[in-house]
Amino acid sequence: MKTIGQIITAISIFSLIVWLSSCSSLESDNPRSRIRAVKKLKDQALLAKIALEDDNIDVSEAAIKNLTDQALLAKVALADINYSVRLAAIPKLTDQDVLIKLALLDENRYVNCVSTARVNDADVLRIIASRSTRDVHSKIARMKLTLLNTVISRKLGKLDLEVTFKEDSRFYVEEIIGSSMVGWAAQSYTVLGENYYLRIRTEKDRKLIAYDDFLVNFPSSMSPAEGPELKKAKGDIVHMITRILSQGQFSDSEMLELALSDVWELGLIAILRLKSDLDVAKVALEAKDHRIRSMAVLKLKNQSVLAKIASEDENNIVKVEAMKKLTDPSLLKKIYQINIKAKVIGISKKYKLVGISAGKTDGVKSGYRFHVIRKEKYICDIVITEVESNEAIGVWELNTDYPQLGDFVKGCNFQLDLVKEGDSWSVKRICFCSFREIEL
């Protein structure tokens, strides 16, 4: 016969076996038990099914860790209703078409940002980068474009951008005054925020060469009217780009190529390292981004090039910077005398429209402002809205009288207040045809 001790031991062993089996069951009500069971799974279809259907995010994420089938990973990343699960799938995805869809079309901005770091299509990245330039999504796209730049990849090898996301929140309580019976009352609400952690590593040995954190900055107090709008993370990629450029010895021609980059932060940093005024002039004339051109102008010394930029650049800020650097009196006077003269050839009092006898061939552009003069008396201003080859139409404003056919119209690219100091001239004020005055 078995002793009582043996019976108790047998019962204990049986109970332990039952408990252990329950600890790693996919059917268990306990998420921890399901996670332990998922970790043992190799069946890719079953793992994808769990990732999509389990009601616990931790279980779904555990299933994704064992998923290797790219088609099934893509299915989870595109179809799962929970953004946390979609985020978990992104680091394992290699299909560029799927990553592009997530970067451009996913309804969740966290997914947009994290997937953008893995996109390798420069055209897609430029589309994202051209959106709100201060937004994290745009900055991540510009950072990835920097890493894809052929000059950098040639010099440093392939670099990977890793972006991870962490949601943040802040709880606010606001005291409000109720009735005399209620007394003081409190209203509480939670505001969500976002944090992104950017890491740049070499593809070959995974060496960390640059990093930065884009973090949310919650205000100390808020009113319910301001919430519950998401508080966005803030950060800058300049530090990381500077760190990357410090990793290699770039030649003058390579630095010039970087200065002409699509990424304006990269262009600004590269300009500071240019040594030749000819290279600086090339950037000032040819860079696509006005911020890069403006920075180049600040460093430029060539007076002829500065005069050309002051006359022809399409951006007023760049023009102003060029004018500030001009010291040659003859060039200043030449720019000052770029006048456009015309006459009034049509009037609509009902719609306050005026036609003038100057157009594209005369250098007139939409947005230009002209003065209407009659016998040296100011009549009104005309702001051009439509331009044809030899005539233009504008809206009149600031009028002291109605314009008439034959009235004299004059305007210029710049109106300058020139101050002579000794043998040199300086510019005191610039007024564009948009009538925007800038004191210098």
QUIHURA-V590120 format. One line per field, one symbol per residue. ss: DSSP state (H for helix, E for strand, C for the rest). Layout:
ss=???
This chain:
ss=CCCHHHHHHHHHHHHHHHHHHHHCCCCCCCHHHHHHHHHCCCCHHHHHHHHHHCCCHHHHHHHHHHCCCHHHHHHHHHHCCCHHHHHHHHCCCCCHHHHHHHHHHCCCHHHHHHHHCCCCCHHHHHHHHCCCCCCHHHHHHHHHHHHHCHHHHHHHCCEEEEEEEEEEEEEEEEEEECCCCCCEEEEEEEEEEEEEEEEEEECCCCCEEEEEEEECCCCCCCCCCCCCCCECCECCCHHHHHHHHCCCCCCHHHHHHHHCCCCHHHHHHHHHCCCCHHHHHHHHHHCCCHHHHHHHHHHCCCHHHHHHHHHHCCCHHHHHHHHHHCCCHHHHHHHHCCEEEEEEEEEECCCCEEEECCCHHHCCCCCCEEEEEECCEEEEEEEEEEECCCCEEEEEECCCCCCCCCCEEEEECEEEEEEEECCEEEEEEEEECCCCEEEC
